[in-house]
Amino acid sequence: MTVTTTPPYAALGAQIRSARVAGGFSQEAFAPLVGITRRHLMRLERGKHMPSDALLRRIAEATGQDPDSSFRPPRRTTGAQAA
């Protein structure tokens, strides 16, 4: 039996990828523009890593979005909230 799990930050990664593509950037061009490696960008877009607030701001600014409301990291829930 194969169990498929969703990466912890998949939704945020999809938002980052969507913004990058909408801005017309390749990963190769975008990564250095926001001060990271292409490999790091790939991990962010796959939802494997959570970017810092400063990096989210740089990504928003590079894609012409409002840095204060563009990307929302997933909220953490406690057992009582999740039930």
N, C-alpha and C positions, 0 to 999 in steps of 0.2 A: 504494500500500500504506500503510495507516494503522498506526502503531505506538502502542500504548497503554502508558503507563508509570504505575507506581504512585507516588504522592507519597512522598517519603522517610520521612515519619513517619505514614503512613496508619493503622497499627495503633494507635499512641498516640493519634492524633486520634479514632479510633473509640471508644477507651476513655473519653476525655474526654467525648465526646458522649453516650455511654451513661450515664455517671455523672450528667451534667447532667440528662438527660431523666428518669432514674430518681428524681432528687431533685425533679422537678416544676418545673424552672426553664426559662423561655424564654431564648433568647440575650440578649434585651434586658434581662432582670432579672439574669441570671447574670454577664454581663461586668463591670458596675460593682461587683458584689459581690466579685469577685476582683481588681479594680483594673486592668482592661483595657478596651479598646473592643470593641464588638460586631464590628467588622471584624477585629480581631486574633483574637477568639474563633473567628470563621468560618474564618480561615486555620489556626488550630490544629486545629480539628475536621476540616478537609480534609486535614490532614497536610502542609501546606506550610511550617509553621514548627515549630521545636523550642522548647518552653517552657523557661524557666529552672527550676532546682530550686526556687527560692522560689515561682514561679508554680504549679508542680505541687503544692507543699505547700498553697498557698492553695486550689487547686481541690479537693484531697482533703478539706481541712477544711470547705469550704463544702458538700460533698456528703456529709459525715458518714463519710468513709472514713479508714482509717489512712494518715496522710501518709507513713509510712516504707515502705509496701509496696503501695500502691494502683496506682500507675502506673509502668510500667517502660519507659524509653526504649529504642529499638532498640539492640542491641549492634553496634558496628562490628567488622567482620571484616577481616583482612588476606587477601591472596591465598592464603597457605598454609592459613589456617583455613577459608576458603570452599571450597577444593577437596575 
